[in-house]
């Protein structure tokens, strides 16, 4: 078989005889003249069968998704199709062979298919025949090729690390695999190659990368599945600026090469974590629009409005966002919907003001003229502006207003779909208070280097102010990569873990490989891990990560095609020394 791909055949091929193979996308009978659209991985080409063609009767039996092979002459079409790359030509078929037939399809193979996502995932091999998904995977292939070459050009060495490893407390729940040889013991699938890549730095590789699969037993959502891929990289003898420069090059070059959108220039804007929370209510801010959070607590320090007065007396804050020229765009019903939205974010309620010659709103009658004038001045208010106010504790006010900012920005069409606005959020707190368990926990990566090194832990009363060399790359409100400069000092590492409740012996046992290896000459090092699936999502404007993976689990975490998770036989349980409790 000397098959050629459909889209390699063009007007220059007229007069040549070619052999093509693929799937029947459509058959049309135009008064005896048969036309068949043949699809292969590259696209569609038209086949033509005249009534006197020896293959005519066989061609008349063809149905959608039959697999066929044809040999024929390339001829110029009298009626050309500018929407096809092969629209100038067609194939006069001399030989037709049906290689396989097709049963009735569970859904048609068209770009806009009207069926549930679960049904598409159950028959994913059919779903992948659709141009939309096929093009997503072809793009994924091109991006991976590009990134591998870039990493080679930057002097990195590709190393594959194990999939079966040990369980470790890295922030998410592990997938575990029982051992047959060692009854009662378990492997774990890696949440990331974190420990292995640090050990490669101890090994002297200095610049490592891999396209790494990562596994986390978390509830799936639109931008997260049980298994995902990242461009994992680590470097020795570097500081934060060195790693961020590599990250900027990776993101900028990838986005500018594969996307037609406007990409923010290098160097990307850097925002300290606390500033991101204060200004945008999020550690992954969307910078495509303003509407920044503003603290107006000072305006109401002497207020007689009971709600605000009590909040200030309890040490709370009053913050606002301003939707410019939008007061007339929100009805009372819509503002009530916004109130319910912020309540879902744990806020107690939402106050608002509509700025006009006569100021109206939920608190218009309970604030003084001076307070109103101060608001106009501080917030630079103009006619038809809408002021949205939330009050309470900082850890509620900021994220609630951050979510409201995105909601209102989306309502008003401020999230420009033709921009990719990147920034770097850095200087994360080393620790955060876990209210549920009433203890300190790591805010980011436990292996990160704190500002000031081991001496940062000298003052235990100042834990909330200890910053770490941790950073995230963010694009359009999406976390695109996380990384850190690692803590290569064992004593400092142990002190950090002690703060969150592990004594040194427990830590050394839990991370035995690291604590042993670091005793043999560990260089200073750091790295990051861009999320490949999210990069492709943004480039392709896909709201769902499952649309850029070949065989993803469903939204409920099931593989509907393979039937997993599934039960196993009793003899398998016995081999693994396991018993299922019902």
VEXDREN-2710 file (C-alpha; in Angstrom, 1 decimal):
% VEXDREN-2710
k/r/px/py/pz
1/UNK/0.0/0.0/0.0
2/UNK/1.4/3.3/-1.1
3/UNK/-1.0/5.5/0.8
4/UNK/-0.6/9.3/0.7
5/UNK/-2.3/11.7/3.1
6/UNK/-5.4/13.6/1.7
7/UNK/-4.1/17.1/2.2
8/UNK/-0.8/16.4/0.4
9/UNK/-2.9/16.1/-2.8
10/UNK/-3.6/19.4/-4.5
11/UNK/-4.0/21.1/-7.8
12/UNK/-0.3/20.3/-8.7
13/UNK/-1.3/16.6/-8.4
14/UNK/-3.8/16.7/-11.3
15/UNK/-3.2/13.8/-13.6
16/UNK/-1.4/11.6/-11.0
17/UNK/-2.7/8.3/-9.7
18/UNK/-2.8/8.1/-5.9
19/UNK/-3.8/5.6/-3.2
20/UNK/-5.8/7.0/-0.3
21/UNK/-7.2/5.3/2.8
22/UNK/-9.4/6.5/5.6
23/UNK/-13.0/6.8/6.9
24/UNK/-16.2/7.7/5.0
25/UNK/-17.3/11.1/6.4
26/UNK/-20.3/11.5/4.1
27/UNK/-21.9/10.0/0.9
28/UNK/-24.0/12.0/-1.4
29/UNK/-26.1/10.8/-4.4
30/UNK/-26.7/13.6/-6.8
31/UNK/-29.0/12.0/-9.4
32/UNK/-26.8/9.0/-10.0
33/UNK/-23.5/10.7/-9.5
34/UNK/-22.0/9.6/-6.2
35/UNK/-19.7/11.8/-4.1
36/UNK/-17.9/10.4/-1.1
37/UNK/-16.0/12.6/1.4
38/UNK/-13.0/10.5/2.6
39/UNK/-11.4/11.6/5.9
40/UNK/-7.9/10.8/7.2
41/UNK/-5.8/12.4/9.9
42/UNK/-5.1/15.4/7.7
43/UNK/-8.6/16.2/6.4
44/UNK/-11.2/15.6/3.8
45/UNK/-10.9/14.8/0.1
46/UNK/-13.7/14.2/-2.4
47/UNK/-14.1/11.0/-4.3
48/UNK/-16.4/10.8/-7.4
49/UNK/-18.1/7.7/-8.9
50/UNK/-19.9/7.9/-12.2
51/UNK/-22.8/5.4/-12.9
52/UNK/-20.6/3.6/-15.4
53/UNK/-17.7/3.2/-12.9
54/UNK/-17.0/-0.5/-12.1
55/UNK/-17.0/0.4/-8.4
56/UNK/-20.3/2.2/-8.5
57/UNK/-22.5/-0.5/-6.9
58/UNK/-20.0/-1.1/-4.1
59/UNK/-19.7/2.7/-3.5
60/UNK/-23.5/2.8/-3.2
61/UNK/-23.3/0.6/-0.1
62/UNK/-20.9/2.8/1.7
63/UNK/-22.0/4.3/5.0
64/UNK/-20.5/6.9/7.4
65/UNK/-17.3/5.7/9.1
66/UNK/-16.7/2.7/6.8
67/UNK/-12.9/2.2/6.5
68/UNK/-12.0/2.2/2.8
69/UNK/-9.0/2.3/0.5
70/UNK/-9.2/3.8/-3.0
71/UNK/-6.9/4.3/-5.9
72/UNK/-7.7/6.8/-8.6
73/UNK/-6.7/9.8/-10.8
74/UNK/-6.6/13.3/-9.4
75/UNK/-8.7/15.6/-11.5
76/UNK/-9.6/19.3/-11.2
77/UNK/-13.1/20.0/-9.8
78/UNK/-15.5/22.0/-11.9
79/UNK/-17.2/23.3/-8.7
80/UNK/-14.5/24.1/-6.2
81/UNK/-14.8/24.3/-2.4
82/UNK/-12.7/27.1/-0.9
83/UNK/-13.4/25.8/2.6
84/UNK/-11.3/22.6/2.0
85/UNK/-7.6/22.5/1.5
86/UNK/-8.3/19.9/-1.2
87/UNK/-11.2/21.9/-2.6
88/UNK/-9.7/22.4/-6.0
89/UNK/-9.5/18.7/-6.9
90/UNK/-11.3/15.3/-6.5
91/UNK/-10.4/11.7/-7.1
92/UNK/-11.9/9.7/-10.0
93/UNK/-11.8/6.3/-8.3
94/UNK/-10.5/3.3/-10.3
95/UNK/-10.3/0.8/-7.4
96/UNK/-12.3/0.7/-4.2
97/UNK/-11.9/-1.7/-1.3
98/UNK/-13.9/-1.8/1.9
99/UNK/-11.5/-2.5/4.7
100/UNK/-14.0/-2.5/7.5
101/UNK/-17.7/-1.6/8.1
102/UNK/-19.2/0.4/10.9
103/UNK/-22.2/-0.2/13.2
104/UNK/-24.7/2.5/14.0
105/UNK/-22.9/5.4/15.7
106/UNK/-23.7/6.5/19.2
107/UNK/-23.3/10.1/18.0
108/UNK/-22.4/11.7/14.6
109/UNK/-18.8/12.5/13.9
110/UNK/-19.3/16.3/13.5
111/UNK/-17.6/19.3/15.1
112/UNK/-20.7/20.5/17.1
113/UNK/-22.0/17.2/18.4
114/UNK/-25.2/17.1/20.4
115/UNK/-24.5/14.5/23.0
116/UNK/-23.4/14.5/26.7
117/UNK/-19.8/14.7/27.7
118/UNK/-20.1/11.3/29.4
119/UNK/-21.2/9.7/26.1
120/UNK/-18.3/11.3/24.3
121/UNK/-15.9/10.0/26.8
122/UNK/-17.4/6.5/26.7
123/UNK/-16.7/6.4/23.0
124/UNK/-13.6/8.6/23.1
125/UNK/-12.0/6.8/20.1
126/UNK/-14.9/8.1/18.1
127/UNK/-14.9/11.5/19.7
128/UNK/-11.2/11.9/18.7
129/UNK/-12.2/11.6/15.1
130/UNK/-13.8/15.0/15.4
131/UNK/-11.7/17.9/14.0
132/UNK/-11.9/19.9/17.1
133/UNK/-10.4/17.3/19.4
134/UNK/-8.0/16.0/16.8
135/UNK/-6.6/19.5/16.3
136/UNK/-6.2/20.0/20.0
137/UNK/-4.1/16.8/20.2
138/UNK/-2.1/17.8/17.1
139/UNK/-1.4/21.2/18.7
140/UNK/-0.4/19.4/22.0
141/UNK/2.1/17.3/20.0
142/UNK/3.6/20.5/18.4
143/UNK/3.9/22.3/21.7
144/UNK/5.6/19.3/23.4
145/UNK/8.0/19.1/20.5
146/UNK/8.7/22.8/20.7
147/UNK/9.2/22.7/24.5
148/UNK/11.5/19.7/24.4
149/UNK/13.7/21.4/21.8
150/UNK/13.7/24.6/23.8
151/UNK/14.8/22.8/27.0
152/UNK/17.6/21.0/25.0
153/UNK/18.7/24.4/23.6
154/UNK/18.8/25.9/27.2
155/UNK/21.1/23.1/28.2
156/UNK/18.7/21.0/30.2
157/UNK/18.9/17.2/30.4
158/UNK/15.8/15.1/30.1
159/UNK/15.4/12.4/32.8
160/UNK/12.5/10.2/33.5
161/UNK/11.6/9.6/37.2
162/UNK/9.6/6.7/38.6
163/UNK/5.9/6.4/38.6
164/UNK/5.8/4.0/41.5
165/UNK/7.2/5.9/44.5
166/UNK/6.5/6.5/48.2
167/UNK/3.7/8.4/49.7
168/UNK/4.6/11.9/51.0
169/UNK/2.6/14.8/52.5
170/UNK/2.7/17.2/49.5
171/UNK/-0.6/18.9/50.0
172/UNK/-3.0/16.6/48.0
173/UNK/-4.2/13.1/48.6
174/UNK/-2.0/10.3/47.1
175/UNK/-3.1/7.5/44.8
176/UNK/-1.8/4.4/46.4
177/UNK/-0.8/1.0/44.9
178/UNK/-0.7/-2.1/47.1
179/UNK/2.4/-4.2/47.0
180/UNK/2.1/-8.0/46.4
181/UNK/5.6/-8.8/47.4
182/UNK/5.5/-6.7/50.6
183/UNK/2.1/-7.4/52.2
184/UNK/0.5/-4.4/53.9
185/UNK/2.8/-1.9/52.2
186/UNK/2.0/0.5/49.4
187/UNK/3.5/2.4/46.6
188/UNK/2.1/5.9/45.7
189/UNK/1.8/7.6/42.3
190/UNK/3.7/10.9/42.3
191/UNK/1.9/14.1/42.9
192/UNK/4.9/15.6/41.2
193/UNK/8.6/14.5/40.8
194/UNK/9.5/16.9/43.6
195/UNK/11.9/14.7/45.6
196/UNK/13.4/13.0/42.6
197/UNK/14.3/16.2/40.9
198/UNK/16.0/17.5/44.1
199/UNK/17.9/14.3/44.3
200/UNK/19.1/14.9/40.7
201/UNK/20.5/18.2/41.8
202/UNK/22.4/16.3/44.5
203/UNK/23.6/14.0/41.8
204/UNK/25.2/16.9/39.9
205/UNK/22.9/17.1/36.8
206/UNK/22.4/20.8/37.5
207/UNK/19.7/21.3/34.8
208/UNK/17.0/18.7/34.6
209/UNK/13.6/18.5/32.9
210/UNK/10.9/16.1/31.9
211/UNK/7.4/16.0/30.6
212/UNK/6.1/14.6/33.8
213/UNK/2.7/12.9/34.6
214/UNK/1.3/13.9/38.0
215/UNK/-1.4/12.1/40.0
216/UNK/-3.6/13.6/42.7
217/UNK/-6.6/12.0/44.2
218/UNK/-8.7/15.2/44.2
219/UNK/-12.2/15.9/43.0
220/UNK/-12.0/16.7/39.3
221/UNK/-13.1/20.1/38.0
222/UNK/-12.9/22.0/34.7
223/UNK/-9.2/22.8/35.1
224/UNK/-8.1/19.8/37.1
225/UNK/-8.2/16.0/36.4
226/UNK/-6.8/13.1/38.3
227/UNK/-3.8/12.9/36.0
228/UNK/-2.2/15.8/34.3
229/UNK/1.1/16.7/32.8
230/UNK/3.7/19.4/33.6
231/UNK/7.0/20.6/32.2
232/UNK/9.0/19.8/35.3
233/UNK/12.4/21.5/35.6
234/UNK/15.1/22.1/38.3
235/UNK/18.4/24.0/38.3
236/UNK/21.4/24.2/40.6
237/UNK/23.4/27.2/41.7
238/UNK/20.6/29.6/40.9
239/UNK/18.5/32.3/42.6
240/UNK/14.9/33.2/42.1
241/UNK/15.6/35.6/39.2
242/UNK/17.4/32.8/37.3
243/UNK/14.4/30.4/37.5
244/UNK/11.9/33.1/36.7
245/UNK/13.8/34.2/33.6
246/UNK/13.6/30.6/32.3
247/UNK/9.9/30.5/33.1
248/UNK/9.3/33.8/31.3
249/UNK/11.1/32.6/28.2
250/UNK/9.1/29.3/28.2
251/UNK/5.7/31.0/28.5
252/UNK/6.3/34.0/26.3
253/UNK/7.9/32.0/23.5
254/UNK/5.2/29.3/23.6
255/UNK/2.3/31.7/23.7
256/UNK/3.6/33.9/21.0
257/UNK/4.4/31.0/18.7
258/UNK/1.1/29.1/19.1
259/UNK/-1.5/31.7/19.8
260/UNK/-2.8/34.7/17.8
261/UNK/-3.6/36.5/21.0
262/UNK/-1.8/39.5/22.4
263/UNK/0.8/38.3/24.9
264/UNK/2.0/40.5/27.8
265/UNK/5.7/41.5/27.1
266/UNK/8.6/40.3/29.1
267/UNK/9.6/40.8/31.9
268/UNK/6.2/39.9/33.4
269/UNK/4.8/42.0/36.1
270/UNK/5.7/40.7/39.6
271/UNK/3.2/41.0/42.4
272/UNK/3.9/40.0/46.0
273/UNK/1.4/37.5/47.4
274/UNK/0.0/39.8/50.0
275/UNK/-0.4/42.6/47.5
276/UNK/-2.3/40.2/45.1
277/UNK/-4.7/39.3/47.9
278/UNK/-5.1/43.0/49.0
279/UNK/-5.7/44.3/45.5
280/UNK/-7.3/41.5/43.6
281/UNK/-8.6/39.1/46.3
282/UNK/-6.7/36.2/44.7
283/UNK/-3.2/34.8/44.4
284/UNK/-4.0/34.2/40.7
285/UNK/-5.2/37.6/39.6
286/UNK/-6.7/38.3/36.2
287/UNK/-5.0/41.4/35.0
288/UNK/-7.0/41.9/31.9
289/UNK/-9.1/44.6/33.6
290/UNK/-8.8/46.9/36.6
291/UNK/-11.6/47.2/39.2
292/UNK/-9.0/46.8/42.0
293/UNK/-10.1/46.2/45.6
294/UNK/-9.9/49.4/47.7
295/UNK/-9.8/49.7/51.5
296/UNK/-12.3/52.3/52.7
297/UNK/-12.2/51.4/56.4
298/UNK/-10.7/54.8/57.2
299/UNK/-13.7/56.6/55.8
300/UNK/-16.0/55.0/58.4
301/UNK/-13.8/55.2/61.5
302/UNK/-16.3/57.5/63.1
303/UNK/-19.5/56.2/61.5
304/UNK/-22.8/55.8/63.3
305/UNK/-23.9/53.1/60.9
306/UNK/-24.1/50.2/63.3
307/UNK/-23.0/47.4/60.9
308/UNK/-19.8/49.2/59.9
309/UNK/-19.2/50.5/63.4
310/UNK/-19.3/47.0/64.9
311/UNK/-17.1/45.5/62.3
312/UNK/-14.4/48.2/62.8
313/UNK/-14.6/47.7/66.6
314/UNK/-14.1/44.0/66.1
315/UNK/-10.9/44.6/64.1
316/UNK/-12.6/44.0/60.7
317/UNK/-12.3/45.9/57.4
318/UNK/-14.6/47.6/54.8
319/UNK/-13.5/47.2/51.2
320/UNK/-15.0/48.1/47.9
321/UNK/-14.7/47.7/44.1
322/UNK/-16.0/50.2/41.6
323/UNK/-17.7/49.1/38.4
324/UNK/-17.2/52.2/36.2
325/UNK/-20.2/53.5/34.3
326/UNK/-22.2/50.4/35.2
327/UNK/-24.9/51.5/37.7
328/UNK/-27.6/51.4/35.0
329/UNK/-26.6/47.9/34.0
330/UNK/-27.6/46.3/37.3
331/UNK/-31.2/46.0/38.4
332/UNK/-32.3/45.3/41.9
333/UNK/-32.8/41.7/41.1
334/UNK/-29.3/41.4/39.6
335/UNK/-27.8/43.1/42.7
336/UNK/-29.7/40.6/44.9
337/UNK/-28.1/37.8/42.8
338/UNK/-24.7/39.4/43.5
339/UNK/-25.5/39.4/47.2
340/UNK/-26.3/35.7/47.1
341/UNK/-23.1/35.1/45.2
342/UNK/-20.9/36.8/47.8
343/UNK/-22.8/34.9/50.6
344/UNK/-21.7/31.7/48.9
345/UNK/-18.1/33.1/49.4
346/UNK/-18.9/33.3/53.2
347/UNK/-19.5/37.1/53.2
348/UNK/-22.3/38.2/55.4
349/UNK/-23.8/40.5/52.7
350/UNK/-23.2/43.1/50.0
351/UNK/-23.8/46.8/50.3
352/UNK/-24.0/49.0/47.2
353/UNK/-24.3/52.6/46.0
354/UNK/-25.3/53.9/42.6
355/UNK/-23.7/57.2/41.8
356/UNK/-25.9/59.8/40.1
357/UNK/-27.3/63.3/40.9
358/UNK/-29.4/61.4/43.5
359/UNK/-27.3/58.7/45.1
360/UNK/-29.2/55.5/45.7
361/UNK/-28.4/52.1/47.1
362/UNK/-28.7/49.8/50.1
363/UNK/-26.7/52.1/52.4
364/UNK/-27.4/55.5/50.8
365/UNK/-29.6/56.7/53.7
366/UNK/-27.4/55.5/56.5
367/UNK/-24.1/57.2/55.6
368/UNK/-23.3/60.8/56.2
369/UNK/-22.7/63.5/53.6
370/UNK/-19.0/63.7/54.6
371/UNK/-18.6/59.9/54.3
372/UNK/-20.2/60.1/50.8
373/UNK/-17.9/63.0/49.8
374/UNK/-14.9/61.1/51.1
375/UNK/-15.9/58.0/49.1
376/UNK/-16.3/60.1/45.9
377/UNK/-12.8/61.5/46.4
378/UNK/-11.0/58.3/47.4
379/UNK/-12.7/56.1/44.9
380/UNK/-12.7/58.8/42.2
381/UNK/-16.4/58.2/41.6
382/UNK/-18.3/59.6/38.6
383/UNK/-21.9/59.5/37.5
384/UNK/-23.3/56.0/36.8
385/UNK/-20.5/54.3/38.8
386/UNK/-21.5/51.3/40.9
387/UNK/-19.8/50.8/44.3
388/UNK/-19.9/47.3/45.7
389/UNK/-18.9/47.0/49.4
390/UNK/-18.2/44.0/51.6
391/UNK/-17.2/44.2/55.3
392/UNK/-15.9/41.7/57.8
393/UNK/-12.7/39.8/58.5
394/UNK/-9.9/40.2/56.0
395/UNK/-9.8/36.5/55.2
396/UNK/-13.4/36.7/54.1
397/UNK/-13.6/40.2/52.6
398/UNK/-10.7/39.8/50.2
399/UNK/-11.6/36.5/48.5
400/UNK/-15.3/37.4/48.4
401/UNK/-14.5/40.7/46.6
402/UNK/-12.0/38.9/44.4
403/UNK/-14.7/36.5/43.3
404/UNK/-17.2/39.4/42.9
405/UNK/-14.6/41.3/40.8
406/UNK/-14.4/38.4/38.3
407/UNK/-18.1/38.0/38.2
408/UNK/-18.8/41.6/37.5
409/UNK/-15.9/41.9/35.1
410/UNK/-17.3/38.9/33.2
411/UNK/-20.8/40.5/33.2
412/UNK/-19.5/43.7/31.8
413/UNK/-17.4/42.0/29.1
414/UNK/-14.1/43.2/30.5
415/UNK/-12.2/39.9/30.2
416/UNK/-10.7/40.4/26.8
417/UNK/-10.5/36.9/25.1
418/UNK/-7.8/38.1/22.8
419/UNK/-5.3/38.8/25.5
420/UNK/-3.0/36.6/27.5
421/UNK/-1.9/38.7/30.5
422/UNK/0.8/37.0/32.5
423/UNK/2.3/37.9/35.8
424/UNK/4.4/36.3/38.5
425/UNK/3.1/36.1/42.1
426/UNK/6.0/35.7/44.5
427/UNK/6.9/36.1/48.2
428/UNK/4.3/33.7/49.4
429/UNK/3.9/33.3/53.2
430/UNK/5.8/30.2/54.4
431/UNK/2.9/29.3/56.7
432/UNK/-0.8/29.8/56.9
433/UNK/-3.2/29.2/59.9
434/UNK/-5.4/26.2/59.5
435/UNK/-8.6/27.2/61.3
436/UNK/-10.3/23.8/61.0
437/UNK/-7.4/22.0/62.7
438/UNK/-6.2/25.0/64.7
439/UNK/-2.6/24.7/63.7
440/UNK/0.0/26.2/61.4
441/UNK/0.5/24.5/58.0
442/UNK/2.6/25.1/54.9
443/UNK/1.2/27.7/52.6
444/UNK/2.9/26.3/49.5
445/UNK/5.8/23.9/49.2
446/UNK/7.4/22.6/52.4
447/UNK/10.8/22.3/50.8
448/UNK/10.9/26.0/50.0
449/UNK/13.7/28.3/51.3
450/UNK/12.4/31.0/53.8
451/UNK/13.6/34.6/53.5
452/UNK/16.4/34.8/56.0
453/UNK/17.1/31.1/56.0
454/UNK/17.1/29.2/59.3
455/UNK/17.0/32.5/61.3
456/UNK/13.6/33.2/59.9
457/UNK/12.3/30.7/62.5
458/UNK/13.9/32.4/65.5
459/UNK/10.8/34.4/66.4
460/UNK/7.9/32.0/66.8
461/UNK/5.5/34.9/67.4
462/UNK/6.1/36.2/63.9
463/UNK/5.2/33.1/61.8
464/UNK/2.6/34.7/59.7
465/UNK/5.2/37.2/58.4
466/UNK/7.8/34.7/57.3
467/UNK/8.0/34.8/53.5
468/UNK/9.3/32.1/51.2
469/UNK/11.1/32.1/47.9
470/UNK/8.0/30.7/46.3
471/UNK/6.4/31.9/43.1
472/UNK/3.5/31.1/40.7
473/UNK/3.1/32.1/37.1
474/UNK/-0.4/33.3/36.4
475/UNK/-2.3/34.0/33.2
476/UNK/-5.8/35.4/32.9
477/UNK/-6.7/34.2/36.4
478/UNK/-5.2/30.7/35.9
479/UNK/-2.3/29.3/37.9
480/UNK/0.1/28.2/35.1
481/UNK/3.1/27.1/37.1
482/UNK/4.4/26.8/40.7
483/UNK/7.9/26.8/41.9
484/UNK/10.4/27.7/44.6
485/UNK/14.0/28.0/45.6
486/UNK/14.5/25.0/47.7
487/UNK/15.8/24.8/51.2
488/UNK/19.0/22.7/51.0
489/UNK/19.8/23.2/54.7
490/UNK/18.6/20.1/56.8
491/UNK/18.4/22.0/60.1
492/UNK/16.2/24.7/58.5
493/UNK/14.0/22.1/56.8
494/UNK/13.5/20.3/60.1
495/UNK/12.6/23.5/61.9
496/UNK/10.0/24.3/59.3
497/UNK/8.4/20.9/59.7
498/UNK/8.4/21.2/63.5
499/UNK/6.3/24.3/63.2
500/UNK/3.5/22.4/61.4
501/UNK/3.6/19.5/63.9
502/UNK/6.4/17.0/62.8
503/UNK/9.4/16.4/65.0
504/UNK/12.8/15.9/63.3
505/UNK/12.7/12.1/63.7
506/UNK/9.3/11.9/61.9
507/UNK/10.5/14.1/59.1
508/UNK/13.7/12.2/58.6
509/UNK/11.7/9.0/58.4
510/UNK/9.1/10.4/56.1
511/UNK/11.6/12.0/53.7
512/UNK/14.5/9.6/54.4
513/UNK/15.9/9.9/50.8
514/UNK/16.2/13.7/51.0
515/UNK/17.6/13.9/54.5
516/UNK/20.2/11.2/53.7
517/UNK/21.1/12.7/50.3
518/UNK/21.5/16.2/51.6
519/UNK/24.2/15.1/53.9
520/UNK/26.5/14.4/50.9
521/UNK/26.9/17.8/49.4
522/UNK/23.6/19.4/48.2
523/UNK/23.9/22.5/46.0
524/UNK/21.5/25.4/46.3
525/UNK/18.8/24.8/43.7
526/UNK/15.3/25.7/42.6
527/UNK/12.8/25.0/39.9
528/UNK/9.2/25.2/38.6
529/UNK/6.6/23.2/36.7
530/UNK/4.5/24.8/34.0
531/UNK/1.2/23.0/33.5
532/UNK/1.0/21.7/29.9
533/UNK/-2.7/21.1/29.9
534/UNK/-3.6/24.6/31.0
535/UNK/-1.2/26.1/28.4
536/UNK/-3.1/24.3/25.7
537/UNK/-6.5/25.2/27.2
538/UNK/-5.6/29.0/27.1
539/UNK/-4.3/28.8/23.5
540/UNK/-7.3/26.9/22.3
541/UNK/-9.9/28.8/24.4
542/UNK/-11.0/25.5/25.9
543/UNK/-12.9/26.0/29.2
544/UNK/-12.4/22.3/30.0
545/UNK/-9.1/20.5/30.5
546/UNK/-10.6/17.2/29.3
547/UNK/-10.8/18.7/25.8
548/UNK/-7.0/18.8/25.5
549/UNK/-6.2/15.3/26.8
550/UNK/-6.6/12.1/24.8
551/UNK/-8.3/9.8/27.3
552/UNK/-9.3/11.8/30.4
553/UNK/-11.6/10.6/33.2
554/UNK/-15.1/12.1/33.4
555/UNK/-16.1/14.9/35.7
556/UNK/-16.9/12.3/38.3
557/UNK/-13.4/10.8/38.0
558/UNK/-14.5/7.6/36.1
559/UNK/-12.9/6.2/32.9
560/UNK/-16.2/5.4/31.2
561/UNK/-14.4/3.9/28.2
562/UNK/-12.2/1.4/30.1
563/UNK/-14.6/1.0/33.0
564/UNK/-12.4/2.2/35.8
565/UNK/-12.2/2.3/38.7
566/UNK/-13.4/-1.3/38.8
567/UNK/-13.6/-4.2/41.2
568/UNK/-10.9/-6.9/41.1
569/UNK/-11.2/-10.6/41.6
570/UNK/-11.0/-12.3/45.1
571/UNK/-7.7/-14.1/44.1
572/UNK/-6.2/-10.7/43.3
573/UNK/-7.2/-9.3/46.7
574/UNK/-5.7/-12.4/48.3
575/UNK/-2.4/-11.9/46.5
576/UNK/-2.3/-8.3/47.7
577/UNK/-3.3/-9.3/51.3
578/UNK/-6.3/-7.0/51.0
579/UNK/-9.9/-7.3/52.2
580/UNK/-12.8/-5.1/51.1
581/UNK/-14.9/-3.9/54.0
582/UNK/-18.6/-3.4/53.1
END
